[in-house]
Amino acid sequence: MGQSLHKPRNKAADSSMSSSSPSSKYSRRAYHAGSWYDSDKNTLDATLSKFLADASKNITPSNNTTEGIPRACICPHAGFSYSGPTAAYSYLALKEALERNPSIRTVVVLHPSHHVYLESCAVSGASTIETPLMNLVVDDALRDQLLSTGKFEIMNQRVDEREHSGEMQYPFIAKILMSVCSQEEIKVLPIMVGSIRTSKEEFYGKLIASYLADESIFTVISSDFCHYGHRFSYSPRPKPSEVSEQGINELFEYIEYLDRKGMDLIELQRPGAFADYFREYSNTICGRHPIAVWLNAVVANNENGAEELDVRFVRYAQSSQVRSSNDSSVSYASAVARVTDS
């Protein structure tokens, strides 16, 4: 539950996108409720409340810069029993953003594609998104604006519902909305980012930059980090120089070393170096493309003076500690992007 990394199927398997406005909108069901997270409203509410309360107790000045209003967060998407405690750190930022910025009207969710081959980006075709806590309303107006560029496709219901990386954000979003504001005021828009080339990551980042800089939008970027082990076809071992220079004694320490190299580049807002990092290490960060699109948007907004953000990782965890090549684990990390005071 919640650990597997699914590779996109081939092109032929995937005639599941449309490039025109959705002719028949649907209500996206909570497809993974009852397996990846609890389907009972009260139980799920209590679980998320505990995750958020525990995270709130652990927030310190070293992992929470309070100067700027949060504008975005990077959040894991495994089953809640695995990644929920880490994800809560990201959603405290959404809670703070809603409390401090009454202009927020939409939560954009950038998530990867685990099941279908996609060489572009696709918006959800849903009108509502169901969760056991409450239904979320999709932002039709923003979706139409993106579709008017001619560069976005539309997910059909089957593709939308089977993709867990978006769905694992929706209960947390619903929980925060229920606790902070009038639920009808805030809408959502899921955007699936395909396995796109570096040049397309830059293109889409620049394309959506002005939307993400709008103070009415908060952005959630959905990603787990390293998927380590034979079951994920990824089990590198440290070089002798890395062992001596980094003091690495266990494989789980090496996994964290690999993850933090990527996390450092995200904090530095260097999408080009982030792409180089994947070419060198091939780390199995399943949301690398949504992260890269967002980073390119952040850089574009900084360069044109629209918005400058400070990005900090506030929590890191692993599903288990890998000590031998027969073990496996998935890493989870939460980051918060805040407006700088400059």
Residue pairs with C-beta under 8 A, 6 or more apart in sequence:
1 35
1 36
1 79
1 81
1 82
2 36
2 78
2 79
2 80
2 81
2 82
2 83
2 164
2 330
3 78
3 79
3 82
3 227
3 319
3 328
3 330
4 231
5 114
5 224
5 227
5 232
5 284
5 286
5 330
6 114
6 115
7 114
8 113
8 114
8 115
8 116
8 117
8 118
8 194
8 195
9 115
9 116
9 117
10 117
11 117
13 116
13 117
14 116
14 117
14 118
16 116
16 155
16 156
16 158
16 159
17 116
17 118
17 122
17 153
17 154
17 155
17 156
17 159
18 125
18 153
18 154
18 156
19 150
19 152
19 153
19 154
20 147
20 154
21 144
21 147
21 154
22 125
22 154
25 125
25 126
25 127
26 125
26 126
26 127
26 157
26 160
27 126
27 127
27 128
27 129
27 130
27 135
28 124
28 126
28 128
28 129
28 130
28 157
28 160
28 161
29 130
29 161
30 39
30 130
30 131
30 132
30 167
30 170
30 171
31 161
31 162
31 164
31 167
32 164
32 167
32 168
33 39
33 131
33 132
35 79
36 78
36 79
36 80
36 164
36 167
36 168
37 44
37 47
37 79
37 80
37 84
37 168
37 171
38 44
38 47
38 80
38 132
39 132
40 132
41 132
41 133
44 132
44 133
44 171
45 133
45 175
47 80
47 84
48 80
48 84
48 88
48 171
48 172
48 175
49 175
51 80
51 84
51 85
51 87
51 88
52 88
52 91
52 92
52 95
52 175
54 85
54 88
55 85
55 88
55 89
55 92
55 315
56 92
58 89
59 89
59 92
59 314
63 89
63 312
63 313
63 314
63 315
64 314
64 336
65 310
65 312
65 336
65 338
67 338
67 340
67 341
68 309
68 310
68 338
68 339
68 340
68 341
69 96
69 97
69 100
69 101
69 338
69 339
70 93
70 94
70 96
70 97
70 100
70 218
70 336
70 337
70 338
71 97
71 212
71 218
71 219
71 307
71 309
71 337
71 338
71 339
72 212
72 218
72 219
72 220
72 221
72 294
72 309
72 336
72 337
73 90
73 91
73 93
73 94
73 219
73 220
73 221
73 334
73 335
73 336
73 337
74 90
74 221
74 223
74 266
74 287
74 291
74 313
74 333
74 334
74 335
75 87
75 90
75 91
75 169
75 172
75 220
75 221
75 222
75 223
75 334
76 83
76 86
76 87
76 168
76 222
76 223
76 224
76 225
76 332
76 333
76 334
77 83
77 87
77 111
77 164
77 165
77 166
77 168
77 169
77 222
77 223
77 224
77 287
78 168
78 224
78 319
78 330
78 332
79 168
80 87
80 168
80 171
82 319
82 330
82 332
83 168
83 224
83 317
83 319
83 330
83 332
85 317
86 315
86 316
86 317
86 332
86 333
86 334
87 168
87 172
87 332
87 334
88 172
88 334
89 314
89 315
89 334
89 336
90 172
90 220
90 314
90 315
90 334
90 335
90 336
91 172
91 173
91 175
91 176
93 336
94 107
94 172
94 173
94 176
94 218
94 220
95 176
95 179
95 180
97 104
97 218
98 104
98 176
98 177
98 180
98 181
98 186
98 218
99 180
101 215
103 215
103 216
104 186
104 215
104 216
104 217
104 218
105 139
105 185
105 186
105 187
105 216
105 217
106 139
106 142
106 186
106 187
106 188
106 189
106 216
106 217
106 218
107 173
107 186
107 187
107 188
107 189
107 217
107 218
107 219
107 220
108 142
108 188
108 189
108 190
108 191
108 211
108 212
108 217
108 218
108 219
108 220
109 166
109 169
109 170
109 173
109 188
109 189
109 190
109 191
109 219
109 220
109 222
110 191
110 193
110 219
110 220
110 221
110 222
110 290
110 293
110 294
111 163
111 165
111 166
111 169
111 190
111 191
111 192
111 193
111 221
111 222
111 287
111 290
112 165
112 192
112 193
112 222
112 223
112 286
112 287
112 288
112 289
112 290
113 163
113 192
113 193
113 194
113 195
114 163
114 164
114 165
114 286
115 159
115 162
115 163
116 159
116 163
117 194
117 195
118 153
118 192
118 193
118 194
118 195
118 196
119 194
119 195
119 196
119 200
120 151
120 152
120 153
120 194
120 196
120 200
120 204
121 151
121 152
121 153
121 191
121 192
121 193
121 194
121 196
121 204
121 293
122 152
122 153
122 154
122 155
122 159
122 191
122 192
122 194
123 143
123 146
123 147
123 152
123 153
123 154
123 155
123 189
123 190
123 191
123 192
124 138
124 143
124 154
124 155
124 160
124 166
124 189
124 190
124 191
124 192
125 154
125 155
125 156
125 157
125 160
126 138
126 157
126 160
126 190
127 137
127 138
127 140
128 135
128 136
128 137
128 138
129 135
129 136
129 137
129 138
129 170
129 188
129 190
130 136
131 170
131 171
131 174
132 171
133 171
133 174
133 175
133 178
134 174
134 177
134 178
134 183
136 170
136 173
136 174
136 177
136 187
136 188
137 184
137 187
137 188
138 187
138 188
138 189
138 190
139 187
139 188
139 189
142 187
142 189
142 211
142 217
143 189
145 211
146 152
146 191
146 208
146 211
147 154
149 207
151 204
151 207
152 191
155 163
155 190
155 192
159 192
160 166
160 190
161 167
163 192
165 222
165 223
165 286
165 287
166 190
166 192
166 222
168 222
169 220
169 222
170 188
173 188
173 220
177 183
177 186
191 208
193 204
193 289
193 290
193 293
194 289
195 289
196 204
196 289
196 293
198 272
198 275
198 292
201 271
201 275
201 289
201 292
201 293
201 296
202 271
202 296
204 293
204 296
205 271
205 292
205 293
205 294
205 295
205 296
205 297
205 298
205 299
205 300
206 296
206 297
206 300
208 293
208 297
209 296
209 297
209 298
209 300
209 301
209 304
209 306
210 301
210 306
211 217
212 219
212 294
212 297
212 298
212 301
213 297
213 301
213 306
213 307
219 294
219 337
221 287
221 290
221 291
221 294
222 287
222 290
223 285
223 286
223 287
223 288
223 290
223 291
223 333
224 285
224 286
224 287
224 330
224 331
224 332
225 259
225 262
225 263
225 283
225 285
225 330
225 331
225 332
225 333
226 234
226 255
226 258
226 259
226 283
226 284
226 285
226 329
226 330
226 331
227 234
227 284
227 286
227 328
227 329
227 330
227 331
228 234
228 235
228 251
228 255
228 284
228 322
228 327
228 328
228 329
228 330
228 331
229 235
229 322
229 325
229 326
229 327
229 328
229 329
230 325
230 326
230 328
231 328
232 284
232 328
234 282
234 283
234 284
235 325
236 254
236 258
236 281
236 282
237 251
237 254
237 325
238 246
238 248
238 254
238 257
242 248
242 254
242 257
243 249
246 253
246 257
247 253
248 254
248 257
250 321
250 322
250 323
251 322
251 323
251 324
251 325
251 327
252 318
252 320
252 321
252 322
252 323
252 329
255 318
255 322
255 329
255 331
256 316
256 318
256 331
258 281
258 283
259 283
259 285
259 316
259 331
259 333
260 316
261 277
261 281
262 274
262 277
262 281
262 283
262 285
263 313
263 316
263 333
263 335
265 273
265 274
265 277
266 274
266 291
266 295
266 311
266 313
266 335
267 311
267 312
267 313
267 335
269 295
269 298
269 299
269 302
269 309
269 311
270 295
271 292
271 295
271 296
271 299
274 288
274 291
274 292
274 295
275 292
277 283
278 285
278 288
285 291
298 307
298 309
298 311
298 337
300 306
301 307
301 308
301 309
302 308
302 309
307 339
308 339
308 340
308 342
309 337
309 338
309 339
309 340
310 337
310 338
310 339
310 340
311 335
311 336
311 337
312 335
312 336
312 337
312 338
313 333
313 334
313 335
314 334
314 335
314 336
315 332
315 333
315 334
316 331
316 332
316 333
316 334
317 331
317 332
317 333
318 329
318 330
318 331
318 332
319 329
319 330
319 331
319 332
320 327
320 328
320 329
321 327
321 329
322 328
322 329
